[in-house]
Amino acid sequence: MSTVIVFGPTGGVGAATALSAHKHGARVILAMRDTQKPIRGLPSSDEASGNYQRVHADLTQPDTIREAVTSTGAKHAFIYVSFGSPDSMRASIEALKSAGIETVVLLSSLSVQVDIRDVPPSDFIAYTHARVEVNLDEVFGPRGYVAVRPAFFSSNTLWWKTEVVQGEAKTAFPEARLDFIAPEDIGSVCGAFLAKGLPTGTSFVHLAGPEQMPIKEAVEVMGKGVGKQVKVVKVSEDEGIEVMMTIHGMPEPMARNLSRHYQTDKGNGASDLFQMPGYEEAVGNVERYTGKPSLRFHEWVALNRDKILA
């Protein structure tokens, strides 16, 4: 039985990764800043009777990483990108390596479209993820990690949850199309890699959702799922950015980056991501690596109704 460590298991992808790795036979170390925090989908009874162990650790504090890994004997790690890290997580990645981790599964982003060393700093989301991939490549080597690069998370629509409940949502680009991939599916893939071994011949795997729909339609699906009728209001780009910052809680660089991405789609499926080579393969990769079809957006809404209403 392999021992794996999952950082951030209270997040949507992290929780699903932990459950998936356990399902595939691994002993799972749950590395948490707050070890008392509940983990979605993992009842305390299952946790007590299964091969789970909670430990304190923080991905931004290398000393806690070393202690968590060495004290548990974990050999494989799941990590996510810590935005704002001054060294693009280099010290944290080196701590994983020195403590005995052999392979790493990174939650990255499909926005990384070119060679990881060629992504410009102006592309905030892609650049931040790419620099972490560069550090993994230099510390673990191309065969020692895999960057799982999903497109638009279904859970990102929780940005609109307050507006959905109130009955009116504002966006500058209501017709921009997104692909909506469930965190549960992303985690299922990550957990399989963590417990069963990395995919061969590649250091990254793209994941895309099973369907594309405009933001306007997605917000309406959310409303229907929680019994609310939602009016979607088109606003100026500046107001849309302001909404993302003040209501959705995004930092300004991320809000502006997303706004630029939404502009690449004129309502006809012309998003840069949808035109990338290998996009159709990315759509099929969830089923390829898990054996199960991807959750469609309305199915994800039904499973997460409580989060929308929270």
Steps between C-alpha positions, in 0.01 A plus 500: 500500500645836396486799732397829340460848642230738384550869576177699521254211546221734609483654153279354229780349295708406803214314668420310181870419455521353850187289451617380159848405623343306789264322261804390298656343808730770637552602859411870495664770710278808527732802528307793644557839655202431730481130581155541656336623182243265340576342163211490256396148406706337775285412803688470827395135526662418165809698590539318831463156346703561184861567416492873566716716726479872564818704544568869534675653198494819295624512140640847562716378792772253387586389854145375554518317168817316599353401835175376348677290237775353716269418792256309278729342244301635207658441159258675264345846538211701364551876509331812367635842402542748783429840345729771630793268571813715458704213353223322308503231770863404437583459869186294559577273207858452618365412846282228347799355317739510795242339729463196276221573253562313175220629274272803503157563351446875453163667450591741221292677233404449135591866451860375467498468122865540402833374630506563874811718468341718232183614681514881539450661844215704353292180476449490877320169551703303245831653612441426869427133428777466242768624740402232753521241220849629415609450860359147507680422175832626640467331841326171414581468131245447220421145615453592864181702473186557297318830466126440473366796302122540519300770326213691666393347832126451550559625854620836364133577440470540877630849423141572396326325790404820688361651183314179414328498838417870466364450149732719292852433371725750324766411244670682216501193276178300548549313170858391569509121497670290769539125534417422868707210629405368844762512777382151593614374159832686516570346840407153376770528234756644744431225753545230239840643402598534864417140594558311175794690354555789262400479134787400275655717233372837619545747782153654460143388439228732374145467629194671352134480589242299303299800375532867419241762585481878533539660841139620475369147455718360778372760747144414400573128553625587848183692571279218380695255714424695817151614407588857407425700188807704411527804275841532335596862436771602251726776632811679376837328517615735778188432705539127435855511638376697800231238565761222483717682752236620747228233482695197380803584715766471229835680508521760226760318282279191488185701424669680211652177369161327498340799334756479217428128467125559479562749217657229282156342465235688304223255580593254226726260689811681382681504833874450468481199731235329287720539193817356654653187346388195691188661645278203411748270672481724807120461501536121507782478754280477809338183372831377361672513840205423732277274292199723567346779289538860613229666706290739295443844645139450609609180678772690684246767604269231641787351702608840633167673560594563864814690397301730271253578775762536777 
